[in-house]
Amino acid sequence: MREPGVLPDSPPARLTRHAVVRFPDEVDMACAGDLRERMLVLLNRGATLLAADLSGTTFCDCSGLNALLRARTRAQALGTPFGMVLPRAGPVWRFFRISGVSELLPHEPTLDELVRHLGVPPPR
């Protein structure tokens, strides 16, 4: 269990110019701002694809949803493909389905499937 407001120390995984931001097990207002900033920085630095990896996330509140939607807005403005790695089961999946986010953001259960879904060539 993480301390509230503390994100894992590991930097986001970089796959050449493809970027992945791994979300912690619980996303709430204590860490959502940091996640939003990480995603925006990667987009502004020229990521050719941005994936929000929620595969290990078991809780996400509206502040996490807002961070994802803000990153989506910036990605669209830049023409950068953006989506989520999100298992199709569990409380986060249900929250995103009920809120409509699952209709707004491309999502797949694995990173490889998301990259294929977005139609982006794999990194070299």
C-alpha positions in Angstrom: 0.0 0.0 0.0 1.4 3.4 -0.9 1.6 6.4 1.3 -1.1 8.9 0.3 0.2 11.5 -2.2 3.4 9.5 -2.9 3.9 8.1 -6.4 6.3 5.2 -7.1 9.9 6.3 -7.5 10.4 4.6 -10.8 10.3 7.0 -13.8 7.8 6.3 -16.6 9.0 3.5 -18.9 10.3 4.9 -22.2 10.0 2.9 -25.3 12.0 5.0 -27.7 9.5 7.9 -28.4 6.5 5.9 -27.1 5.8 6.7 -23.5 4.0 4.8 -20.7 2.9 6.3 -17.4 2.3 3.6 -14.9 -0.5 4.6 -12.5 -0.3 3.5 -8.9 -2.6 1.0 -7.3 -4.8 3.9 -6.0 -5.4 7.1 -7.8 -7.0 10.0 -5.9 -6.5 13.7 -5.6 -3.3 13.2 -3.7 -1.5 11.9 -6.8 -3.7 12.7 -9.8 -2.0 16.1 -10.3 1.4 14.5 -10.5 0.1 11.9 -13.0 -1.4 14.7 -15.1 1.8 16.6 -15.1 3.9 13.5 -16.0 1.6 12.9 -19.0 1.6 16.5 -20.2 5.4 16.7 -19.9 5.8 13.6 -22.0 3.4 14.9 -24.6 5.0 18.3 -24.7 8.4 16.6 -25.2 7.3 14.9 -28.3 6.1 11.4 -27.4 4.8 9.7 -30.5 2.4 7.7 -28.4 1.3 8.0 -24.8 -0.2 5.1 -22.8 -1.6 5.4 -19.3 -1.1 2.0 -17.7 -3.8 1.3 -15.3 -3.3 -2.5 -15.3 -2.4 -2.5 -11.6 -4.8 0.2 -10.5 -7.6 -1.0 -8.2 -9.1 2.5 -7.3 -9.5 5.7 -9.3 -11.6 8.6 -8.3 -12.8 11.6 -10.4 -9.4 13.4 -10.0 -7.7 10.5 -11.9 -10.4 10.6 -14.5 -9.9 14.3 -14.9 -6.1 13.8 -15.3 -6.7 11.3 -18.1 -9.2 13.6 -19.9 -6.7 16.6 -19.6 -4.0 14.4 -21.2 -6.5 13.3 -23.9 -7.2 17.0 -24.7 -3.5 17.8 -25.0 -2.8 14.7 -27.0 -5.5 15.5 -29.5 -4.2 19.1 -29.9 -0.8 17.6 -30.7 -2.1 14.8 -32.9 -0.5 12.2 -30.6 -2.2 8.9 -30.1 -3.3 8.4 -26.5 -5.0 5.5 -24.7 -5.1 3.3 -21.6 -3.9 -0.1 -20.7 -6.9 -1.3 -18.7 -8.1 -4.8 -17.9 -11.8 -5.3 -18.9 -12.8 -6.3 -15.4 -12.7 -4.8 -11.9 -13.8 -1.6 -10.2 -11.7 0.8 -12.3 -13.2 -0.7 -15.5 -16.7 -0.4 -14.1 -16.1 3.2 -13.1 -14.8 4.1 -16.5 -17.7 2.4 -18.2 -20.3 4.1 -16.0 -18.6 7.5 -16.4 -18.3 7.1 -20.2 -14.5 7.4 -20.2 -14.3 4.0 -21.8 -16.1 5.5 -24.8 -13.8 8.5 -25.0 -10.4 6.9 -24.6 -9.0 3.9 -26.5 -8.2 1.1 -24.2 -6.9 -2.4 -24.4 -5.8 -4.9 -21.7 -2.1 -4.9 -22.8 0.3 -2.3 -24.1 1.0 -4.3 -27.3 -2.8 -4.5 -28.1 -3.1 -0.7 -27.4 -0.3 0.1 -29.8 -1.9 -2.0 -32.5 -5.3 -0.5 -31.7 -3.9 3.0 -32.1 -2.3 2.1 -35.4 1.2 3.2 -34.4 4.2 1.3 -35.6 6.1 -0.5 -32.8 9.2 1.3 -31.5 12.6 0.3 -32.9 
